[in-house]
Amino acid sequence: MTEPQVDLEGLVQLRRDLLASGLTDNQIDRLVAARVLKRIRYGAYVHHDVWDRLTPEDRHRLLARAVRARAHSATALTHVSSLVERGIPLWGFSLDVVHTTRTGTHQRAGRRQPDWIPHRGILGTEDQEELNGVVVSTAARSAFEATTLGSVEAALVAVNRLLHAGAMTIEEFKAQAETHRDWPGSLTTNLVVHLADRRPESVGEDRFSYLAYRQGLVRPEPQVEIFDEQGTRVARVDFAWPELGVFVEFDGKVKYERYRKGGETLDEFLMREKEREVLVCQLTGWTCIRITWADLSRPELLATRIRKVMASRNKGAA
């Protein structure tokens, strides 16, 4: 499941409404300069203290509402904007630009602007739904749309997060890919379909899975369960190559937040994680490789390190 979204209803104030309340353009400009109002985009404002409290994702959602307030009524949030509206964790997509598609059959898409991309095409009724008071593309359609924006890695993260959240099934995603197989970007779509997997539990794990593919590593098995001598499950590791005797643990914020016990300090959590790692190594005889977000920015070095560990394991078994 995704996290409940912040209610943004009524926060956007349009210039025409401010003028109707008795303010002049000069007064509006002074309020902006004094950081009382924040100009979201041309002709749209929000109280600055509200803006300061919002996350980057909720700022995108507010920008999307400002766009829709001045757009044609038959306008739905799609692509990245639909994903953000769903509370799906993303990586590699700009949140500075709103994506929309028309839901009617006879309206032009509109002109692209620095903060708004109105996509060509029509969003059929079967591919749209209402969410948080706005019309968005369905989860499976949004997943397909994400694959048309260029980056395989960013699209894979979005697709895996939707699958993991249960927002769509792999069959629904594949059906969208097949329906739109002639769209630009279909090569990216096909690769994401091939790599998609609901089992990774975080963006970092999605990115490592893609790194392994890009670096030509044997595809690791995600979320491998470990059992003790009595057959009791005692642990689950992020990735493993059981036949090679190597497993990977991804150290990131999500893991710390999800698995820390109530009242447990960070040092206590890290000690418990170390004890778990030792237990896994004792039960399996495998070697652990711990990776972080920083490692993902050096894919060749990380892949070399993994290969060296695999080679040493193979040499030791010979």
WOFENBEL-V510638 format. One record per backbone hydrogen bond with DSSP energy under -0.5 kcal/mol. NH is the residue of the N-H (numbers start at 1). CO is the residue of the C=O. Records with the same first field share a line. If there is no record, write none. Layout:
BEGIN
NH = CO  CO
END
This chain:
BEGIN
3 = 87
8 = 6
11 = 8
13 = 45
14 = 12
15 = 43
17 = 14
18 = 14
19 = 15
20 = 16
21 = 17
22 = 19
23 = 18
28 = 24
29 = 25
30 = 26
31 = 27
32 = 28
33 = 29
34 = 30
35 = 32
36 = 31
37 = 31
38 = 46
40 = 38  44
41 = 44
44 = 41
45 = 13
46 = 38
48 = 36
50 = 47
51 = 47
52 = 48
53 = 49  50
54 = 50  51
59 = 55
60 = 56
61 = 57
62 = 58
63 = 59
64 = 60
65 = 61
66 = 62
67 = 63
68 = 64
69 = 65
70 = 66  67
71 = 67  68
75 = 73
76 = 101
77 = 135
78 = 99
81 = 78
82 = 78
83 = 79
84 = 80
85 = 81
86 = 82
87 = 84
88 = 83
98 = 115
100 = 117
101 = 76
102 = 119  121
103 = 74
104 = 74
113 = 116
116 = 113
117 = 98
118 = 116
119 = 100  117
123 = 102
124 = 122
127 = 124
128 = 125
129 = 136
131 = 134
134 = 131
136 = 129
137 = 77
138 = 127
142 = 138
143 = 139
144 = 140
145 = 141
146 = 142
147 = 143  144
148 = 144  145
149 = 146
150 = 147
152 = 150
155 = 151
156 = 152
157 = 153
158 = 154
159 = 155
160 = 156
161 = 157
162 = 158
163 = 159
164 = 160
165 = 161
166 = 162  163
167 = 162
168 = 162
173 = 169
174 = 170
175 = 171
176 = 172
177 = 173
178 = 174
179 = 175
180 = 176
181 = 178
183 = 180
186 = 183
188 = 185
189 = 185
190 = 186
191 = 187
192 = 188
193 = 189
194 = 190
195 = 191
196 = 192
206 = 202
207 = 203
208 = 204
209 = 205
210 = 206
211 = 207
212 = 208
213 = 209
214 = 210
215 = 211
216 = 213
217 = 212
221 = 240
222 = 220
223 = 238
224 = 237
226 = 235
228 = 232
231 = 228
234 = 226
235 = 226
237 = 224
239 = 248
240 = 221
241 = 246
244 = 241
245 = 241  242
246 = 241
247 = 287
248 = 239
249 = 289
251 = 249  291
252 = 250
256 = 252
257 = 253
258 = 254
259 = 255
260 = 256
264 = 261
269 = 265
270 = 266
271 = 267
272 = 268
273 = 269
274 = 270
275 = 271
276 = 272
277 = 273
278 = 274
279 = 275
280 = 276
281 = 277
282 = 278
283 = 279
284 = 280
285 = 281
287 = 245
289 = 247
291 = 249
296 = 292  293
297 = 293  294
298 = 295
302 = 298
303 = 299
304 = 300
305 = 301
306 = 302
307 = 303
308 = 304
309 = 305
310 = 306
311 = 307
312 = 308
313 = 309
314 = 310
315 = 311
316 = 312
317 = 313
318 = 314
END
